[in-house]
Amino acid sequence: MTKSSDAYWDELGVTWCAIEPNASVIASRLEARLRRQSRWMTSGVVIGLPLGAAGVLLGMATIGIGFFGAWNFVTRGIAILAMSAILTFALASLLQVRSGSTTGALAEMIDLAIDRAQRTLSLVRAGLYSCVIAAVFGLVGTAIRTHLGRPPKLSPIVDLVILGLIALVLFLYGRQVRVEQGKYRTLKQALAVDAEA
């Protein structure tokens, strides 16, 4: 079976490609979508960056509390610090594409949409790393607390199930973003071929 180089293959093996794309319709829809994304990204950055900075401070304070006897707080503080730093850096990377031009040439808007999808995937990966960090350090903290004779009242299984559900949602959202990014790349190729013809 031969594959077309400009076709987009979805997860079911069905291929699609753009044929004679109507640039004005695509441009107006993409412009509206990019504006909505800009608003969401601005909200995320405005809320997320201060929360990330607060998380870093909370992590350092929690580590400090742990050094005065509650050793499981040290692991908790390290986890909070690491997760806050990772998510803050991932959110900060959105600043470069948040206020990109949502009007202008269609090719520029498609490039912006592809770049935003890539940054969103980086943010999703940061969220998945944070889930792993929370799970590992949470289990270590529980082990330390149990070893010191004060086991937690709530089972760590509940925390792991919640983290697993969050990771599943992030994974599924990442797949959706990857599919959209593939469609944008295919559209970009189709428009380039159309311009050359």
C-alpha positions in Angstrom: 0.0 0.0 0.0 1.5 3.4 -1.0 1.2 6.4 1.2 0.8 9.9 -0.1 3.4 12.3 1.4 0.8 15.1 1.8 -2.0 13.1 3.3 -2.9 13.1 7.0 -3.5 9.7 8.5 -5.7 9.6 11.5 -5.5 6.9 14.3 -7.9 4.6 12.4 -5.7 4.5 9.3 -8.1 6.7 7.3 -6.4 9.3 5.2 -7.6 12.8 4.3 -6.1 15.6 2.4 -7.2 19.1 1.5 -8.2 19.5 -2.1 -8.5 23.0 -3.5 -8.7 24.7 -0.1 -10.8 27.9 0.1 -8.2 30.2 1.7 -10.7 32.9 2.7 -13.0 30.5 4.7 -9.9 28.9 6.3 -8.4 32.3 7.2 -11.6 33.6 8.9 -12.1 30.4 10.9 -8.5 30.1 11.9 -8.4 33.8 12.9 -11.4 33.3 15.2 -9.8 30.2 16.7 -6.5 31.9 17.3 -8.2 34.8 19.0 -10.0 32.4 21.4 -6.7 30.6 22.0 -5.0 34.0 22.8 -7.7 34.8 25.4 -7.3 31.3 27.0 -3.5 31.6 27.0 -3.5 35.0 28.5 -5.8 33.8 31.3 -3.6 30.8 31.9 -0.5 32.8 32.0 -2.0 35.5 34.3 -3.3 32.9 36.7 -0.6 30.3 36.4 2.6 32.3 36.7 1.7 33.8 40.1 0.5 30.4 41.3 3.7 28.8 40.1 5.7 31.4 42.0 3.6 30.9 45.1 4.1 27.1 44.7 7.9 27.6 44.7 7.7 29.7 47.9 5.3 27.1 49.5 7.7 24.3 48.5 10.7 26.1 50.2 8.6 26.8 53.3 7.5 23.2 53.5 11.1 22.0 53.2 12.0 24.4 56.0 9.2 22.9 58.2 10.5 19.5 57.5 13.9 20.2 58.9 12.4 20.9 62.3 11.2 17.3 62.8 8.5 16.4 60.3 10.8 14.7 57.7 7.9 13.7 55.4 7.5 17.4 54.8 10.9 17.5 53.2 9.8 15.2 50.5 6.5 17.0 50.2 8.3 20.3 49.8 10.7 19.0 47.2 7.7 17.7 45.2 5.9 21.0 45.4 9.0 22.9 44.5 9.8 20.6 41.5 6.2 20.6 40.2 5.8 24.4 40.5 9.1 25.0 38.7 8.3 22.7 35.9 4.8 24.0 35.3 6.0 27.7 35.6 8.7 27.2 33.0 6.1 25.4 30.7 3.6 28.3 31.2 6.3 30.9 30.6 7.0 29.3 27.2 3.5 30.2 26.1 4.4 33.9 26.4 6.2 33.8 23.1 3.2 32.6 21.2 0.4 34.1 23.3 0.3 37.4 21.6 1.2 36.4 18.1 -0.5 38.0 15.1 -4.0 36.5 14.8 -4.5 38.4 11.6 -2.6 38.6 8.4 -1.4 36.1 6.0 -2.9 32.6 6.2 0.5 30.9 6.2 1.6 33.0 9.2 -1.6 32.1 11.1 -1.1 28.4 10.3 2.6 28.6 11.5 1.3 30.3 14.7 -1.3 27.5 15.2 1.4 24.8 14.8 3.8 26.6 17.2 1.0 27.0 19.8 0.2 23.3 19.5 3.8 22.5 20.1 4.0 24.7 23.2 0.7 23.2 24.4 2.2 19.7 24.1 5.2 20.9 26.2 2.7 22.1 28.8 0.9 18.7 28.7 4.3 16.9 29.1 5.1 19.1 32.1 1.7 18.2 33.7 2.5 14.5 33.2 5.9 14.9 34.7 4.3 16.7 37.7 1.9 13.8 38.2 4.9 11.3 38.2 6.7 13.6 40.7 3.7 13.8 42.9 3.1 10.1 42.9 6.8 9.1 43.6 7.4 11.7 46.3 4.0 11.1 47.8 4.8 7.4 48.2 8.2 8.2 49.7 6.6 10.7 52.1 4.1 8.1 53.2 6.8 5.5 53.7 8.8 8.0 55.9 5.7 8.9 57.9 4.8 5.2 58.4 8.4 4.4 59.4 8.3 7.2 62.0 5.2 5.6 63.6 2.6 8.0 62.4 0.9 6.4 59.3 -1.4 8.7 57.4 -5.1 8.3 58.0 -5.9 8.3 54.3 -4.6 5.6 52.0 -2.1 6.7 49.4 -4.1 4.7 46.9 -6.7 7.5 46.8 -4.0 10.0 45.8 -2.6 7.7 43.2 -6.1 7.1 41.6 -6.6 10.9 41.4 -3.2 11.5 39.9 -3.9 8.7 37.4 -7.1 10.3 36.3 -5.4 13.6 35.9 -2.6 12.0 33.9 -5.2 10.2 31.7 -7.0 13.5 30.9 -3.7 15.1 30.1 -2.7 12.2 27.9 -6.0 12.3 26.0 -5.8 16.1 25.6 -2.2 15.7 24.3 -3.4 13.2 21.7 -6.1 15.6 20.5 -3.5 18.5 20.2 -1.2 16.2 18.2 -4.0 15.4 15.8 -4.8 19.1 15.3 -1.1 19.9 14.8 -0.9 17.2 12.1 -4.0 18.6 10.4 -2.4 22.1 10.4 0.8 20.7 8.9 -1.2 19.0 6.2 -3.1 22.1 5.5 0.1 24.1 5.3 1.5 21.6 2.7 -1.8 21.7 0.7 -1.7 25.5 0.6 2.0 25.5 -0.5 1.2 23.0 -3.3 -1.8 25.2 -4.3 0.3 28.3 -4.4 2.9 26.6 -6.6 0.3 25.4 -9.1 
